[in-house]
Every structure is written in structure tokens, then in C-alpha cells.
Amino acid sequence: MPLEPSFPEILEAVIKSRLLELHTAIPGRVVSYDAATQTAEVAPVVQRVEPREDGGNTLTPLPSIPNVPVQWPRGGGFALHFPLAAGDHVLLVFSEAAIGHWRSSGELAPPGDLRRHSLGYPVAIPGIAHDAAKLTDAPADEGVINVADGKALRIGGVGADFVALAAKVD
């Protein structure tokens, strides 16, 4: 005769089940990027672990997420944007509440959808990388802007070059 689960066992199972649907942050790979809308389709790159009744685990890939807004640094009228290509990695950060109404207006808005920390409400932050893709020229005493063709612009430090704006040079 099977034993009935105790209240603490039931409560633990409910909490574990709910936590499987609670998303905070996870790395992802860009499938495609639309510069006009600044949104991407992103595939999470860490699998979900789902416990089985036999005590083992099943690994399941999370689905690609379309229409993810890409968070580019901006403020005070300035912004930074660079090409984002398929295969680039981003950090997906999942919003506590739905952000669609706010994205449309930029103003105080109701969430519309009441789900919390859903897979449907991430923003993508470019820049996260796995160990094999770490920067090979990252000195501790100066800033470096690496460009696609292997050239670098050094900012500060001993080896830095000064840059003059064309409008300021005769």
C-alpha cells in the first residue's frame, strides 16, 4: 500500500514546481537581430533541469524567445550601439512583470499580463561570454575598444594615443 505524502512533502513539491517557472537571468545565443526595432530572437543556452519521480533528472532545452528588447547603454542623450550578430551571446534578464505596455508608451503602465518572472519578458544585455571567448587583450591599466578586424583603440594608460576631433584641428 503506497504511503500518503505528508503536508511538508506536498508543500516542498509545490514550491519546487513553481520554482521551475521562475526565471531570473540566464545566458542566451542570438538567433537573429533586428537593428530597426532593436529586438532579437534569443535561444537560452543552459538547459532546464526537471526532476523525475525515480529521483533522476531530465535536461530540457528552453525554447527560443522572439522579440527580446536589447538593452543598449544610454542616458543623457547618448547611447552606445554596435552590430549584434547571430551567434553572439547575451545575458537574458527576466522582468518581474510584463513590460509590453511600458515599452509601447515609455510611461507608467499596468502590466497587462499578471505572470511573474516569465520566459516571455526578458531583456537581452550584450557582452556576456564563455571562457573560450574571453578578450585576449584586456590590460588592467587602460581601456581597450576591440574592433572586428583585430585592431584596438587604447584609452588611457601608457600606450594610449590621443585623438583630436577634425573640427578642432586646423
C-alpha positions in Angstrom: 0.0 0.0 0.0 1.5 3.4 -1.0 2.1 5.9 1.7 0.3 9.2 1.6 2.7 12.2 1.2 2.9 14.4 4.3 1.9 18.1 4.2 5.6 19.2 4.2 6.3 16.9 1.3 3.4 18.3 -0.6 4.4 21.8 0.2 8.0 21.1 -1.0 6.8 19.6 -4.2 4.6 22.6 -4.9 7.4 25.1 -4.2 9.9 23.1 -6.4 7.3 23.0 -9.2 6.8 26.8 -9.0 10.5 27.5 -9.0 10.8 25.7 -12.3 8.7 28.5 -13.8 10.5 31.4 -12.0 13.2 32.9 -14.3 15.8 35.5 -13.2 18.8 35.5 -15.6 20.4 33.1 -18.0 22.9 33.4 -20.9 21.5 33.1 -24.4 22.7 33.0 -28.0 21.3 35.5 -30.6 19.4 33.7 -33.3 18.7 36.9 -35.2 18.8 40.7 -34.5 16.7 43.5 -36.0 18.6 46.8 -35.7 15.5 48.8 -36.7 13.4 47.5 -33.7 16.5 46.7 -31.5 15.0 43.3 -30.7 16.4 39.9 -31.0 15.3 36.3 -31.1 17.4 34.6 -28.4 17.9 30.9 -27.6 18.8 30.2 -23.9 22.0 28.2 -23.7 21.5 26.5 -20.3 19.1 23.6 -20.2 16.2 23.3 -17.6 16.7 20.5 -15.1 13.4 18.7 -14.4 13.3 16.2 -11.6 11.9 12.7 -12.4 9.9 10.6 -10.0 12.7 8.0 -10.0 15.0 10.6 -8.4 16.9 11.3 -11.6 16.8 14.5 -13.7 15.7 15.3 -17.3 17.6 18.0 -19.2 15.3 20.1 -21.5 16.4 23.0 -23.7 14.3 26.1 -23.2 12.6 27.5 -26.3 13.9 30.4 -28.3 12.4 33.7 -27.3 11.3 36.1 -30.0 11.1 39.9 -29.8 13.5 40.4 -26.9 14.4 44.1 -26.4 18.2 44.6 -26.4 19.4 46.8 -23.7 22.0 49.2 -25.1 23.7 51.6 -22.6 22.1 55.0 -22.9 21.5 58.1 -20.9 21.7 61.9 -21.1 21.1 61.9 -24.8 23.9 59.5 -25.5 23.7 55.8 -26.5 26.1 53.0 -27.4 25.1 50.6 -30.2 27.1 48.1 -32.2 26.3 45.3 -34.6 24.8 42.3 -32.9 25.1 39.1 -35.0 23.6 35.6 -34.9 25.7 33.5 -32.6 26.6 36.4 -30.2 25.9 35.8 -26.6 23.7 38.0 -24.3 22.5 37.8 -20.8 18.8 37.4 -20.6 17.3 39.2 -17.6 13.7 38.3 -16.9 11.4 41.1 -15.8 9.4 40.7 -12.6 6.3 41.9 -14.5 5.2 42.2 -18.1 6.8 45.2 -19.8 4.9 45.3 -23.1 2.6 48.3 -22.2 5.5 50.2 -20.8 7.6 49.5 -24.0 4.8 50.9 -26.1 4.4 54.2 -24.2 7.5 54.7 -22.0 5.1 55.9 -19.3 3.7 54.4 -16.1 1.7 51.4 -17.3 -0.2 48.4 -16.0 1.5 45.1 -16.6 -1.5 43.6 -18.6 -0.3 40.0 -18.1 -0.1 39.1 -14.5 2.5 36.3 -14.8 5.7 37.0 -12.8 9.3 36.3 -13.9 8.0 34.7 -17.1 10.1 33.4 -20.0 8.1 35.9 -22.1 9.5 39.1 -20.5 13.3 39.2 -20.8 15.7 41.9 -21.9 19.0 41.0 -23.6 22.2 42.5 -22.4 25.1 42.0 -24.9 28.5 41.3 -23.6 28.5 38.0 -21.6 30.9 35.5 -23.0 32.0 31.9 -22.2 35.6 31.3 -21.2 36.8 30.3 -24.7 35.6 33.8 -26.0 37.3 35.9 -23.3 39.1 39.0 -24.5 42.7 38.2 -25.3 44.0 41.8 -24.9 42.4 43.1 -21.7 45.1 45.1 -19.8 44.4 46.1 -16.2 45.7 49.7 -16.6 43.8 51.0 -19.7 40.6 50.8 -21.7 40.6 48.9 -25.0 38.0 49.0 -27.7 38.5 46.0 -29.9 37.0 46.1 -33.4 36.1 43.3 -35.8 39.3 43.4 -37.9 41.6 42.8 -34.9 42.6 46.4 -34.4 42.2 48.1 -31.0 41.8 51.6 -29.7 43.5 52.1 -26.4 42.1 54.6 -23.9 44.3 55.9 -21.1 47.4 54.1 -19.8 51.0 54.3 -21.1 50.4 53.1 -24.6 47.4 55.3 -25.3 47.1 57.6 -28.3 45.5 61.0 -28.2 42.6 61.6 -30.6 41.7 65.0 -31.9 38.3 65.8 -33.4 38.6 67.0 -37.0 36.5 70.1 -36.1 39.2 71.1 -33.6 42.2 70.7 -35.8 43.5 73.2 -38.4 
